[in-house]
């Protein structure tokens, strides 16, 4: 298991350095060697989430839980992934389930709190109205809209008369009235009138950040992005000077992030989302941050594409494959795929390596990818058929070979594979064993004391096969036994 720990540490280092693709690749390679290690799936879930791939993060989190149902971190991973997919109820269920096993877990408790806040925010912002609500006031029309009906209450005291107010109170009173008029106009998308009232509110009370935030919201809707950013910056300045609620500061910063995102300046968007998070963490901002990080990674991935270097890496992979060093070959083919992700041959070559390493699930995934990229790529179907044969899934292997024959009825590999599958359908296990034992090469392998010891070890510990496959000589013998039907690996 030294190799597994080495790959796990490599993935951890890459994750801490925000090299999410490298982290995912390292954890995936480790999983190929130790498929029942729940920590590896948990770590890969974290890497997927950081990369904005929340669907994959959720799958790994659920796999983590299935392998170790009492481990709280699995549930926190599931909560983060579900929140990233905006499935807040599933996220809340995951956090609560984890708390059954560790009621004092700080991460799970924080997750519950953040998700609850997110759901409340969603309820308060029905209608996609990005207005800011004065935290000291409960009379905003937007607040009234989101409040559930309540039992009859005693009548509220009459509104104070303007003439009885102090000068400061009068300013805030008239500013609030102007803001409400602005909000009403905003709801009707009468942005010009809304701006007039928000500016009037600032003239009455220049110390309130919410008026600047509302003006910024209008500019955002009108796609006047530079003006929106200026208003947010002005609002932050006013808010700092007057010790505004940090949540309002965070809202201004997040809106700048949203604006840069609309302008497709994802690095600036990330910068402001991170600043917003430093003021006040919310699931919405966390999700937005993850999404722009994924956009940045995608831009970097596209910038990284270089077919010439991909060809160089493929040749290196071919050299190591011929030497029987399949793990190193996988690294070079993976690098080639990063350099040219639309070349089906690269996935086919890597699938061949995974087959040698008995990582059949990863091999099948690569075969499916190369077929998806080129439906007429015969090698992809043949490779898939061989992997399925190795897994003793004869009917599926037969279907793969049949698809290859539809593309080329004279392909020798496809004909031979299809014939073998047909024979396996017709023969019972005793016949398969009898025919295999008549092969001198099979007899020689089974007489080898070292191989007999290895086979016995594999029977007691299925994971042992992955370690033995690191040795090219032993790997060839095991593959021969697989193809003959003597042994099976599921």
N, C-alpha and C positions, 0 to 999 in steps of 0.2 A: 504493500500500500504506500510505499515511499513515493512512487510516481504520482499517485492520487493527491497526496499532501503537497507535493511540489507544484502540481497544476493548480490546486486550490489556492495556495499562497500567491502563485502567479496571477490568478484571477483577482484575488483581494487587492494586490498591488495595483493592477490595472484599474480596478473599480475606484480605488482611492484617488487615482490620478485622472479620473473621469474619462478613461479610455474604455468606454462601455462595450464596444464591439470586441475588443481584445479580451476583456473580462468574460464576456459571454462565450467566446471561443475556448478559453481555458477551462471554464467550468464544464462546457459541453464535452470536451476531451476527457475530463476527469470522470464525468458521468458515464462515458463509454466504458471506463475501466471499473467503475463501482456504481452500478445502476440503483442500488438500494440505500445510498447515502443521502439522508434527508437534508443534511447541511448544504450539500452541493446544489440541490434544487432550490433551497432557500436563497443561497447566494446568487444563483443565476436569476431568480425572480427579482431580486433587488437590482441587478444589472439591467434586466429588461425594463423595469419600472423607470430607472434613471434614463434609459434611452427612449422613453416614451412608448415602449411596446407593451402596453398594459394587458392586452389579450394574452400574450405569451407569459407575462408576469403572473397573471391569474392562474394559468395552467400549471406553472411550476409551483405556485403557492399551494394549490390544491393537491398536487403530487406530494409536496412536503408534508401536508396534513395527513394524507393517506398512509405515508410511511411512518409518521410519528404523531398520532392524534393528540397526545398530551403535551406537545411542545408549544408554548405560547407564541414563539416567534413565527411559526407557520401561519397563525391567525393574523398577526400584525402584517405579514407580507400580503395575505389575501385582502386585508382591509385597504392597504395602500393601492393595490392593483384595481380593486373594485371602485375605489374613489376616483382613480385615474380614468376609469371608463364611465364615470359619473353615475354609477349604480350605487347610490349612497345607502340604500336599505341593505344591500348585500354587504357593504362595507361595515355598517353598524352591527349586523348579525355576526360577522366574523370577529370583530373586536369583543363583543359580548361573549361569544363562545370561548374565546381565548381567556377571558377573565374568569371563567369557571375553573380553569386550571391554575391561574395565578392572579387572584383578586387585587393584588397590590402592584401589578405590572404597570410601570409609569408610561411606557409607550402605548399600551392598549388603552389606558385611561385617557391619555391625551388624544388618541385617535377617536375615541367615543365623543369626547368634548368637541373636537373639530368637526366631526361629521354632523353632530347635533346642531352646531352653529351654522353649518352649510345648509342643512335642511330648512332651518328657520329663515335664513337669508333668502333661500329660493321662494319660500312662502310669502315673504315680504316684498319680493320683487317680481311678482306675477305680472305679465304684460311687457316684460323686457324694458322697464322704465329705469334707466341708469341714473336716477336722481339720488342726491344725498339727503338724508333725513336729519334734521337737527336733533341731536341726542337729548337735548333738554326739553324738547317739545313733543307732545303726544297728539297734536291736533292737525298734523299734515294729512291731506287727503289720501296720500299713498299709504300712510300708516292705518287710516281708518278702513281702507279697502281690504287690507290683509288680516284685520282683526276678526276673530270669530264672534258670532252673536253672543251677548251676555245677558244675564237676568237684569231686569229693570233696576237702575241705580237711583239714588237720590239725585235730584236736579243739581247741576253744577252751579257754583256761585256765578253771578253775573260778571261779565268781562269788565275790568276796571275802566273807568272813564279816562279819556286821554288827558283831560284837563287836570286830573288828579295825579298824573304821572310825573316823575322827575324827568329832566332833560335826557338822561341816559336811557331811561325806560321807554321814552317816546321814540328815540332813535331805533331801538331794537324792535319795538312794536311795529313801526312803519316798515322796517326792513323785512320783518317776517311776513307782513301783508304783501309786500312786493314779490317776495319769494314764492308765496302761494299762488299769486297771479301768474308768475313765470312758469311754475309747475303745471298749472292748468293749460297754459298755451303750449307748453312742451308736449303734453299728452295729445294735443290736437295737431302736433307737428307744425304749429305756427311758430317757427323758430325765431323769426325777426321780432315778434312781440315778446317772446320769452326772453330774448337777449335784452330788450329794453327794460323789462321788469327786473332782471337780475342785476343789471348795471345800476338801476335805481336803488336796489337793495344795498349795494356796496356804498352808494353815496350816503345812505342813512347810517350804515354800520360797516365801516371798512375793516373791522377786526375779525369777521366771520369767514372761515375758510370755505364753508359750504357754498357760498355764492360763486366763488371762483371755480369750484368743482362743477357746479351746474352750468356755468358758461362754457367750461371745457367740454361738458357732455354735448352741448349744442354744436360746438365746432366739430366734435367727433362725428356726430350724425351727419353733418354737412360735408364731411370729408376734408375739412380745413385742418389738416393734421398739424401743421406748424403752429397755427394759432392755438390749437388744443394744448400742445405741449407748453407753450408760453403761459397759458392760463393756469395749468397745473403747477408749473414752477412758481408762479406768482402766489398761488394758493398755499403752496408749501412754505414759502417765505412768510406769508401772513400767519399761517398756522404756527410756525416755530416762534414767531415773535409774541404770539398771544397764548402760547401753551395749549394748543388745540389737542383734542383727543387723538392719541396715536393711531387709532383706527381710521380717522379721516386723513391723516398724513399718508397712511398705507394706501388708502383708496386713490389718492392723487398719484402716488408713485406707480400703482398698478395701472392706472389709466394711461400714464405715459408709456408703460410697457405695452399696453394694448395698442396704442397709437403706433409705436415703432413696429409692432407686429404687423399691423395693417400696411405699413410702408415696406414690409419685408426686410426690415433691418433687424434680423433676429438676435444679433449679438447685443445691440443696444436694448432690445426688449428684455433679454435675459438679465442684463445689468440692472434694469429698473425693477423687474420682478424680484430679484434677490434683495434689492433695497427695501421693497415693500414687505418682503418676508421678515426682514430684520425689525420692522416696525410692528407688524401684526401678521401672524401665520394663519392662513385660511386654506381650506381644501381647494377652493377655486384658484387661488394664486399658485398653489403648489402644482396643480394640474396644468395651468398655463405655462409655468416654468418648465415642467417636464416636456410639454409639447414643443416649446421653442428650442429646448435643448435637442430634441429629436430632429427638428428642422435644421439646426446647425450641424448635427452629425450627418444628416442627409446631404447637405451642401458640401461638407468635407469629403463625404464618400464619393460624391460625383466628381469633385475636384481631384480625387485620388485615382480615378479611372485612367488607365494607360495600357492599351492593348499590347504594346511592345514589351513592357515590363511583365505583363501577364504571361506572355509567351515564354519569357526567360524563366519565370518561376515555374511554369508548367514543365519545362525541360529539366529543371532541377528536381522537381517531383518525380518525373519519369526515371531519373538516374537512381534516386533513393528507392523507388519501387522495385527496380531491377535488382538492387542490392538486398532487398528484403527488409529494409528499414522503413516500415509502413507508417510509423508515427511521424517521422521526419518528413516523409512524403506528403502526409496529410497537411502539415504546416505550410509546405510550399504550394500545394494545390489551393489551400485556403487563401493564401496571399494572392495567388493568381486570380481567384474568384473576386477578391476585393478590387483588383485592378481591372477586371473585365467581367462583371457579374452577369452578363447576358450570353456568355459562351457555354452552350450545353456540354461540350466535351470536357470542360473542367470539372463539372459536377459528376460526370460519368467516371472520370479518373479517380476522383476522391471517393466515390462510391465503391470502386474496386479496392481501395485501401481499407475502408470501413469493413468491407466483407472479409478481408484478411485478418482484421482485428476482431472479428465476430461482433462488431457493432452494427448488427443488421438493421436496427430501426433507423440509425443515421444514414446507412447506405440506401435504404428504401426512400428516405426523404430526399436524398440527392438525386436518385433516379426519377422520382416524381417531378422534381424541379427541372431537370434537363428535358423531360418529356413535355412539361408545360411550356418551356422556352421554345421547343421545336418538336411538334407533334409527329414529325416524320423522321425523327432521330432514332434509327433502328437500334443502335447500340444501347440506348436507354432502356428499351423494352427487354433486350437480351440480358443486360446486366440485372434488371429487376427480376427476370425469370430465374437467374442463377441464385440470387439472394433468397428468393422464396423457396427454391429447391433446398437450399442449405437449411432453411427453417422448417423443412418438411411440409410446406403448404403447397401441395402438388396442384390443386385445382387453380389456385391463384397464379402459380408459376405457368401452368398450361395456358391460362388466359393471356399472360404477358407475351409468351412465345407466339401465340396465335395472332396477336396484334402485330408483332414483328413480321410474321409471314404475310399478313395482309398488305404490308408495305413492300415486301420483297419475297415472293413465294419461293425463290431459289436460294435464300440465305442458309448456308450450311449449319451455322451455329444454332439458328432458330429451329431448323428442321430436327437437328440432333436433340435439342432441349425438349421440343414438343414430343418427340418419340420416347424419350426417357420418361416424361410425365405420363404418357399413355401407358407405357409398360408398368409403371408403378401403380396405376389405377387397377390394372388387371391382375397384378401379383399380390399374394398375401405376404405378410411380414416374414414368414418362414422361408419363402422363395427368395425374397430380397436378401436375407441373411445367407442362404445357401449359395447364391450367385456371387455375393461379395466375397465369401470365404474361398471361392475357387480362384480368386485373383491372387497370384504369387506376391504381388506388392502388398496387398492387404494382409496376407499371411505373415510377411516379414515384419510389418509394423506391429502386429498384435503379439509377435514372439519377442519383441524387444522389451526387456525387463523395465527399462526406463519409461517407455511409452505406457506399459501396463500400470506402472505406478502413477503416472500422470492421469490416465483415464480413471483410475480409482479415486484419485484426489478430486477430479472434476465431478465425479458422481456425488461425492460427499459435500463438495463446495462448488456450486455452479460458477461462482465468480472467479474461480481459479483459472478458468479457460482463458480469460483476458490477459492474465499475466504470462501464461505459457505461449500465447500467440505473439508475444514480443520477440520470441526466438524464431527466426525465419524457417529453420529446419523443422522444428516441431510444428509450426503453423502449417507447413505444406502437408505434413502427415495427418494432422487433424482435419484439414480440408478434404483430403482424400477419403478419410473415414466418413465425413459428412456426406460427400457426394455419393458414396456407395450405399448409404443408408444404415451403416453399422451404428453410428451415434446420431443423436439429434440435439440441437441447441435451440431452445425456445426464447 
